[in-house]
Amino acid sequence: MTLATLRLVPAVSFAAAAAIAQTSPPPIPVELRARFGFEGPRIVKVGDGVEDLHIGDIDGDGRREVVVADPRRARLCVLRPDGDGIAQETVPMHGQIAGYALADVHGSGKQDLLVVDGRGRLTVRHPGGEAGTPLDLGLGGRGVGLRTGDLDGDGKQDLVVLARNSVRWVTHIATEPRLSAIEPLEDNTHSFHVVDVDGDGHRDFVCCASGGELNLRLRRGNGDGTFGPWRIAGVDNLVHVFPAQRADGRPVLATIEAPHRRVTLQDYVDHGGSAALEWWAFGEGAGAKAPPVAIGDVDGDGDDDVVVVQPERARLALFVWQDGTFVERSVPTLAGVASIALGDVDGDRRLDLVLASPEEEMLAWKSGALPLDTFPVQIGCTDKPIAATVHPAGGVLVLARNDKRDAHLDRVVPGSEPQRLVDLGRLPADPVRLHAGDFGDAEGLEVAFVVPGEGLRTVTLGAEPKKVGKGEGTAGFAKKLDDRALAPCRHGDQAALLAVRERFVRRFRLDAAGQLQVLAQDNGPAGLDELSLAAELPGGGMAWLDQKNHRLVRTRTDAPAVAVAVPEFDFTQLSAHGDAVLLVSARGLLRVPFGSGPSLRPIAAHEPPTDRTWYWTGKAGDFDHDGTADLALIDRQLPGVQILAGGPDRLDRALAIPVFEAPPSDEPDNEPRELATGDLDGDGRTDFVLLAHDRVLIYLQQK
């Protein structure tokens, strides 16, 4: 719709608003409706393309103004209630505006104007002073989002910057700016807020991701200018989240859920339920290939860490487990690494790192006795290394091939020439991982790997190395086996291999003739439609992933099965990690704890008054001046604003305020599109402002 087909409602009182609400909504009690009322709206036409609505004190005079960006004219527009009208002025930006915010970065008690230009440079303008030196944010200059809050507890506002599916934060903006590393964001995230969610006095970072389940993303602030890992909470069909308060003033989150647009207040506490999932993003898209990953104790502290290859960037992302979380750092490595493994190469009882790079045609290792950022050292290899692992007796096992795809398996000890063990013939595709161990009854070591599109191949390295080629000795369940579905395991006191298929999991070994012998079969826990991944857990338990239905199940002999919903990511690896489970995908690393811990808990809910109600976004504020926070929600079907009265454990619809007189329609309107709240006339009461089409509408709370 446009203003040609809509007519602005000139004024709204609580009585008139209730009368022209939606078709047949439940009646609002008179005593509740009488508590709320607004004067106005006062309407100002600013111009097409206006956006980014804020309320703040832009000139340092102690009064708050309405500020809106007018990027087509390279300016900000400032509006102030003045008598019965609105005073308007413009602030020229002398160039493109990519984003702006109002925040006290000097700690002076006055808000500064923070502006990002078209080149991605941040400039701070203090009221009454000159603009500071531009700071390059390194994120480009289009569609930059700015969120403010004191992240390090120094009494000065800091900045979280969002652009191009990336986020970074800046502290000490007015003195010596400190910029965090640029971190990836999922490409479907929105509704960003910097707010104390859990009431610990530290600013947290919250947003939501579009999708079906597990859409809330939360990073808890550490209070020192850093954040912990992403926490993923289970809010089905989440479309919007924003900060609110309980009746006693404690912080909560308000969520709007599709398809019925239910509004729920949720607090983030440890209420005895399952802890929220923990997430570390890699920054790749949904269709990206899963990176090579190795899991083991790389820093020697007794805990398992995770090493992730970023082949296009010639670096490794190290996720080191410290104080109950992964601490990420990046170190340089070879380009195009396709295979990575951890093991004791040199016999010093430390885990070393082995890497194979077909791109650089190089096999390399890094001693676990050296610092983590030490560049790997090349070791001998003939032909192009494709996949590598550590030999249980020391040294490296490497599968290499030439350009004709003729492959062979070698053993290499650093400082020595490669020893060819067995020719493998032509490989139609490159394996990803090698598994080496005593997986068979014949004398010697077995090496197993999966050839994509073909299935399992095995090699026995005895006095006379013996290979099993395509179709030779391969049981039916091992044909067309996916690499992710094969893993080493234990069967009693023997090493074995585990294969996961859609309907079952089998443990098997090789007999003396190299034939696959099934030791045990498990069809998984009841309720799983499809088995995708499985892994042994300490103490004899198992973890099972049904990726089709996005469920992870833990089974143990001494406890009931525990089922956990997981995000809709294409996971390629499942491993135990302490009392939790790690899942790896191209998008990132997910840790699923099975104990209790902080998670979301609904404390109040509001069901939309009609089937056509379309809540879109909202803000919290005390809209009846009773000391309790209420909610203002944009209803795209009204179209206008609905006010929900807050209470100790409930939300009650109290007022419907149409903005347009619109003809009946089954399609919701996208206007009004922005909402801001705050005290604009200095009376201590919360007002609200709407941005609709080319106009700003100001509603002052009645006294």
Buried (B, 14 or more C-beta within 10 A) or exposed (E): BEBEEBEBBEEBBBEEBBEBBBEEBEEBEEEBBBBBBBBBBBBBEBEEEBEBBBBBBBBBEEBBBBBBBBBEBBBBBBBBBEEEEBEBEEBEBEEBBBBBBBBBBBEEEBBBBBBBBBEBBBBBBBBEEEEBEBBEBEBBBEEBBBBBBBBBBBEBBBBBBBBBBBBBBBBBBBEEBEBBEBBBBBBEBBBBBBBBBBBEEBBBBBBBBBBEBBBBBBBBBBBEBBBBBBBBBBBBBBBBBBBBBBBEEEBBBBBBBBEEBBBBBBBBBEEEEBBBBBBBBBBBEEEEEBBBBBBBBBBEEEBBBBBBBBBEEBBBBBBBBEEEBBBBEBBEBBBBBBBBBBBBBBEEEBBBBBBBBBBBEBBBBBBBEBEBEEEBEEBBBBBBBBBBBBBBEBBBBBBBBEEEBBBBBBBBBBEEEBEEBBEBEEBEEBBBBBBBBBBBBBEBBBBBBBBBEBBBBBBBBEEEBBBBEBEEBBBEBBEBBBBBBBBBBEBEEBBBBBBBBEEBBBBBBBEEEBBBBEBEBBEBBEEBEBBBBBBBBEEEBBBBBBBEBBBBBBBBEEEEBBBBBBBEBBBBBBBBBBEBBBBBBBBBBBBBBBEEBBBBBEBBBBEBBBEBBBBBBBBBBBBBBEEBBBBBBBBBBBBBBBBBBBEEEBBBBBBBBBBBEBEEEEEBBEBBBBBBBBBBBEEEBBBBBBBBBBBBBBBBBBE
